[in-house]
């Protein structure tokens, strides 16, 4: 067993041989999560019995763009449609929107500055877009961006990668000012990006790949937001990620996780059935409403306490 720090989370990496002795039970150092990478099929039953959740490491959020925006909106629940329309009315009455089909430093750099502000507010935020500035400006990959201005001030934007081989676009990076975050500007930006993608003839849109451990780098509320936007998640390796892998996680406590902690695990022990099931970890199960984390693509939600 090896204990590593993953952005403030103490993770014990184990091998199948460790399942016999379970060394994490007698470990001196603090452990938040016990993890077995690429769990072999012969261990699945034992892992489930020990409280592990077998899961994809990364989740890809995707949606089919459809023929037009009206069709896309028709798939959403009534409240979600109303939220989108209200956000668009507020934004479009006060802001100027532009679509940039190429990355130019004079507008990308102000966006990256805004993006960095938002990342620095996170406990363990990683400024990936800033690190990839040169790649965005001059790399082989094709990007476009949607920006929102209030007068001369950039108040929001999102950067989108075009992936013709996948018949998809990926919304890679987004950021809005705190004032316009409260007005749900992100919804308006995402729908503007999807309109552009539809005009370009793409079939699919993805809204990011995320670590499958909500409550760590991302919070469980982000899951609910993306569901409300009409997206569904699948294991990253089932859509575009040939290097995607599976893990088995045992959540021991929520000391360094913001509860509730949400993991999407495989619903069955069948290698062919890749349906997902939500596992919600909380120290207060009686006060946790699992309905907030239901979704059409999940087989159900189970509320659990850590360590079980």
C-alpha positions as CSV (number, residue, x, y, z in Angstrom):
1,X,0.0,0.0,0.0
2,X,1.3,3.5,-0.9
3,X,-0.3,6.7,0.4
4,X,-0.2,9.7,-1.9
5,X,-1.5,13.2,-1.8
6,X,-3.9,14.1,-4.7
7,X,-4.7,17.8,-4.4
8,X,-5.2,17.7,-0.7
9,X,-6.8,14.2,-0.6
10,X,-5.0,11.4,1.1
11,X,-5.3,8.3,-1.2
12,X,-4.1,4.9,-0.3
13,X,-3.2,3.0,-3.5
14,X,-3.4,-0.7,-3.1
15,X,-3.0,-3.9,-5.2
16,X,-5.3,-6.9,-5.2
17,X,-2.9,-8.7,-2.8
18,X,-3.8,-6.0,-0.2
19,X,-7.4,-7.1,-0.1
20,X,-6.4,-10.1,2.1
21,X,-4.7,-8.0,4.8
22,X,-6.5,-4.7,4.4
23,X,-3.6,-2.6,5.6
24,X,-5.6,0.6,5.5
25,X,-7.4,-0.5,8.7
26,X,-4.2,-0.3,10.8
27,X,-2.5,2.6,9.0
28,X,-1.0,5.3,11.1
29,X,-1.2,8.2,8.5
30,X,-4.7,9.6,7.8
31,X,-6.4,8.1,4.7
32,X,-9.4,9.6,3.0
33,X,-9.9,7.2,0.1
34,X,-8.5,3.7,-0.6
35,X,-8.1,3.0,-4.3
36,X,-7.4,0.0,-6.4
37,X,-6.6,1.0,-10.0
38,X,-7.8,-1.2,-12.9
39,X,-9.5,-3.8,-10.5
40,X,-9.4,-7.3,-12.1
41,X,-12.7,-9.0,-12.6
42,X,-11.9,-11.8,-10.1
43,X,-11.8,-9.1,-7.4
44,X,-15.1,-7.4,-8.1
45,X,-17.3,-9.4,-5.7
46,X,-14.7,-9.0,-2.9
47,X,-14.4,-5.2,-3.5
48,X,-18.2,-4.8,-3.4
49,X,-18.4,-6.7,-0.2
50,X,-15.7,-4.5,1.3
51,X,-17.6,-1.3,0.4
52,X,-15.6,-0.3,-2.7
53,X,-17.3,1.4,-5.6
54,X,-16.1,0.2,-9.0
55,X,-16.2,3.2,-11.3
56,X,-14.7,4.9,-14.4
57,X,-12.0,7.3,-13.4
58,X,-13.3,10.1,-15.6
59,X,-16.8,11.0,-16.7
60,X,-17.5,12.5,-20.1
61,X,-20.6,14.7,-20.2
62,X,-22.2,14.6,-23.7
63,X,-25.4,15.6,-25.5
64,X,-26.6,15.3,-29.0
65,X,-27.1,18.7,-30.5
66,X,-30.2,17.8,-32.5
67,X,-31.7,19.6,-35.5
68,X,-32.1,23.0,-33.7
69,X,-32.2,24.6,-30.4
70,X,-35.9,24.2,-30.0
71,X,-35.5,20.4,-30.2
72,X,-32.7,20.5,-27.6
73,X,-34.7,22.6,-25.2
74,X,-37.7,20.2,-25.6
75,X,-35.7,17.5,-23.9
76,X,-35.2,19.5,-20.7
77,X,-37.6,19.6,-17.8
78,X,-39.9,22.6,-17.7
79,X,-38.0,24.3,-14.9
80,X,-34.7,23.8,-16.7
81,X,-36.1,25.4,-19.9
82,X,-37.4,28.3,-17.8
83,X,-34.0,28.8,-16.2
84,X,-32.3,28.8,-19.6
85,X,-34.8,31.4,-21.0
86,X,-34.5,33.7,-18.0
87,X,-30.7,33.6,-18.1
88,X,-30.7,34.4,-21.8
89,X,-33.2,37.3,-21.4
90,X,-31.0,38.9,-18.7
91,X,-27.8,38.4,-20.6
92,X,-28.9,39.3,-24.1
93,X,-30.6,42.5,-22.9
94,X,-27.4,43.8,-21.2
95,X,-24.4,42.2,-23.0
96,X,-22.8,42.0,-26.3
97,X,-21.9,38.4,-27.5
98,X,-19.2,37.6,-30.1
99,X,-18.0,34.3,-31.6
100,X,-14.3,34.2,-32.4
101,X,-13.4,31.4,-34.9
102,X,-9.7,31.7,-34.2
103,X,-7.8,32.3,-31.0
104,X,-6.2,35.8,-30.8
105,X,-4.1,36.9,-27.8
106,X,-5.8,40.3,-27.5
107,X,-9.0,38.6,-26.4
108,X,-7.8,35.2,-25.2
109,X,-5.5,36.8,-22.5
110,X,-8.3,38.8,-20.8
111,X,-10.4,35.6,-20.8
112,X,-7.5,33.7,-19.2
113,X,-7.1,36.4,-16.6
114,X,-10.8,36.0,-15.7
115,X,-10.5,32.2,-15.8
116,X,-7.5,32.4,-13.4
117,X,-9.5,34.5,-10.9
118,X,-12.2,31.8,-10.7
119,X,-9.6,29.0,-10.4
120,X,-7.8,30.7,-7.6
121,X,-11.1,30.8,-5.6
122,X,-11.1,27.0,-5.6
123,X,-9.5,25.0,-2.8
124,X,-7.5,22.9,-5.2
125,X,-8.0,24.6,-8.5
126,X,-5.6,23.8,-11.4
127,X,-5.3,26.6,-14.1
128,X,-5.2,24.2,-17.0
129,X,-6.2,26.8,-19.6
130,X,-3.5,29.2,-18.6
131,X,-0.9,26.4,-18.9
132,X,-2.2,25.6,-22.4
133,X,-2.2,29.2,-23.7
134,X,0.4,28.5,-26.4
135,X,-1.4,25.4,-27.4
136,X,-4.7,27.3,-27.7
137,X,-3.1,30.1,-29.8
138,X,-0.9,28.1,-32.1
139,X,-1.4,24.4,-31.7
140,X,-2.7,21.9,-34.2
141,X,-6.1,21.6,-32.6
142,X,-8.9,23.8,-33.8
143,X,-10.8,26.0,-31.3
144,X,-13.4,28.7,-31.3
145,X,-14.7,30.9,-28.5
146,X,-17.8,32.7,-27.4
147,X,-17.3,35.9,-25.4
148,X,-19.7,38.2,-23.5
149,X,-18.9,41.9,-23.0
150,X,-20.6,44.5,-20.8
151,X,-19.4,47.7,-22.5
152,X,-15.7,47.3,-22.9
153,X,-15.4,44.7,-20.1
154,X,-15.1,41.0,-20.7
155,X,-17.6,39.4,-18.3
156,X,-17.6,35.8,-19.5
157,X,-16.5,33.4,-22.1
158,X,-16.0,29.8,-23.1
159,X,-13.4,28.1,-25.3
160,X,-14.5,25.2,-27.4
161,X,-12.4,22.6,-29.2
162,X,-13.5,21.1,-32.5
163,X,-13.1,17.4,-32.9
164,X,-14.1,16.4,-36.5
165,X,-13.0,12.8,-36.0
166,X,-15.5,12.4,-33.2
167,X,-18.2,14.6,-34.9
168,X,-18.2,16.6,-31.7
169,X,-17.1,19.8,-30.1
170,X,-15.8,20.0,-26.5
171,X,-16.5,23.0,-24.3
172,X,-13.1,23.0,-22.7
173,X,-12.9,26.1,-20.5
174,X,-15.4,28.7,-19.3
175,X,-15.4,31.6,-16.8
176,X,-17.7,34.5,-15.9
177,X,-17.5,37.3,-13.4
178,X,-19.0,36.8,-9.9
179,X,-21.9,39.2,-10.7
180,X,-22.8,37.4,-13.9
181,X,-22.3,34.0,-12.3
182,X,-25.3,34.8,-10.1
183,X,-27.3,35.5,-13.3
184,X,-26.4,32.1,-14.8
185,X,-24.4,33.6,-17.7
186,X,-22.7,30.2,-18.2
187,X,-26.0,28.8,-19.4
188,X,-26.3,31.5,-22.1
189,X,-22.6,31.0,-23.1
190,X,-23.0,27.2,-23.4
191,X,-26.1,27.5,-25.6
192,X,-24.4,30.1,-27.8
193,X,-21.5,27.6,-28.2
194,X,-23.9,24.9,-29.1
195,X,-25.6,27.0,-31.7
196,X,-22.2,27.7,-33.3
197,X,-21.4,23.9,-33.2
198,X,-24.7,23.1,-34.8
199,X,-24.1,25.6,-37.6
200,X,-20.7,24.0,-38.2
201,X,-22.5,20.6,-38.7
202,X,-21.4,18.8,-35.6
203,X,-23.6,16.1,-34.0
204,X,-22.3,16.0,-30.4
205,X,-21.2,18.4,-27.7
206,X,-19.4,17.5,-24.5
207,X,-19.3,19.6,-21.4
208,X,-16.0,18.5,-19.9
209,X,-14.4,15.4,-18.5
210,X,-14.4,15.3,-14.7
211,X,-12.9,13.2,-12.0
212,X,-15.5,10.7,-10.8
213,X,-15.4,12.0,-7.2
214,X,-17.7,14.9,-6.7
215,X,-16.9,16.7,-3.4
216,X,-13.1,16.9,-4.1
217,X,-12.1,19.1,-7.1
218,X,-15.7,19.6,-8.1
219,X,-18.8,19.7,-5.9
220,X,-21.9,17.5,-6.3
221,X,-23.9,20.5,-7.3
222,X,-22.1,20.6,-10.7
223,X,-23.5,17.1,-11.4
224,X,-27.1,18.5,-10.9
225,X,-26.3,21.6,-13.1
226,X,-25.1,19.5,-16.0
227,X,-28.1,17.1,-15.8
228,X,-30.4,20.2,-15.9
229,X,-28.6,21.4,-19.0
230,X,-29.6,18.2,-20.9
231,X,-26.2,16.4,-20.7
232,X,-25.6,12.8,-19.7
233,X,-22.4,11.3,-18.5
234,X,-20.6,8.1,-19.7
235,X,-17.2,6.6,-18.9
236,X,-14.7,8.7,-20.8
237,X,-13.3,5.6,-22.4
238,X,-16.7,4.9,-23.9
239,X,-16.7,8.1,-26.0
240,X,-13.3,9.5,-26.8
241,X,-10.7,8.6,-24.3
242,X,-8.6,5.5,-25.3
243,X,-6.5,5.9,-22.2
244,X,-9.5,6.0,-19.8
245,X,-9.4,3.4,-17.0
246,X,-11.5,2.1,-14.2
247,X,-10.9,2.4,-10.4
248,X,-12.3,0.9,-7.3
249,X,-12.7,3.5,-4.4
250,X,-13.5,3.0,-0.8
251,X,-14.4,6.3,0.9
252,X,-13.2,6.1,4.5
253,X,-14.2,9.6,5.7
254,X,-15.2,13.1,4.5
255,X,-12.5,15.1,6.3
256,X,-11.0,16.5,3.1
257,X,-14.2,16.1,1.0
258,X,-17.0,18.5,0.9
259,X,-20.2,16.5,1.5
260,X,-22.1,15.0,0.1
261,X,-19.5,13.1,-1.8
262,X,-20.9,11.6,-5.1
263,X,-19.4,8.8,-7.1
264,X,-21.0,7.2,-10.2
265,X,-20.2,3.5,-10.0
266,X,-21.0,0.6,-12.4
267,X,-24.5,-0.7,-11.7
268,X,-23.7,-4.4,-12.3
269,X,-20.7,-6.7,-12.4
270,X,-21.1,-7.3,-16.1
271,X,-18.3,-6.1,-18.2
272,X,-20.7,-5.5,-21.1
273,X,-23.3,-3.5,-19.0
274,X,-21.8,0.0,-18.5
275,X,-24.8,1.6,-16.8
276,X,-24.0,3.8,-13.9
277,X,-25.5,4.0,-10.4
278,X,-25.0,7.0,-8.0
279,X,-23.3,6.4,-4.6
280,X,-23.8,9.3,-2.3
281,X,-21.6,9.5,0.8
282,X,-22.7,11.7,3.8
283,X,-22.3,11.8,7.5
284,X,-25.9,12.7,7.8
285,X,-27.9,10.2,5.7
286,X,-31.2,11.1,7.3
287,X,-30.9,14.7,6.2
288,X,-29.8,14.0,2.6
289,X,-32.3,14.0,-0.2
290,X,-31.2,11.5,-2.9
291,X,-33.7,12.9,-5.4
292,X,-31.4,15.9,-6.0
293,X,-28.9,13.5,-7.7
294,X,-31.3,11.4,-9.8
295,X,-30.8,11.4,-13.6
296,X,-32.4,9.5,-16.5
297,X,-29.1,7.8,-17.3
298,X,-28.7,6.4,-13.8
299,X,-30.2,3.2,-12.5
300,X,-30.7,4.7,-9.0
301,X,-29.1,6.5,-6.1
302,X,-27.9,4.9,-2.8
303,X,-27.1,7.0,0.3
304,X,-24.2,5.6,2.3
305,X,-22.0,6.6,5.2
306,X,-18.2,6.7,4.8
307,X,-16.3,3.5,5.5
308,X,-19.2,1.2,4.6
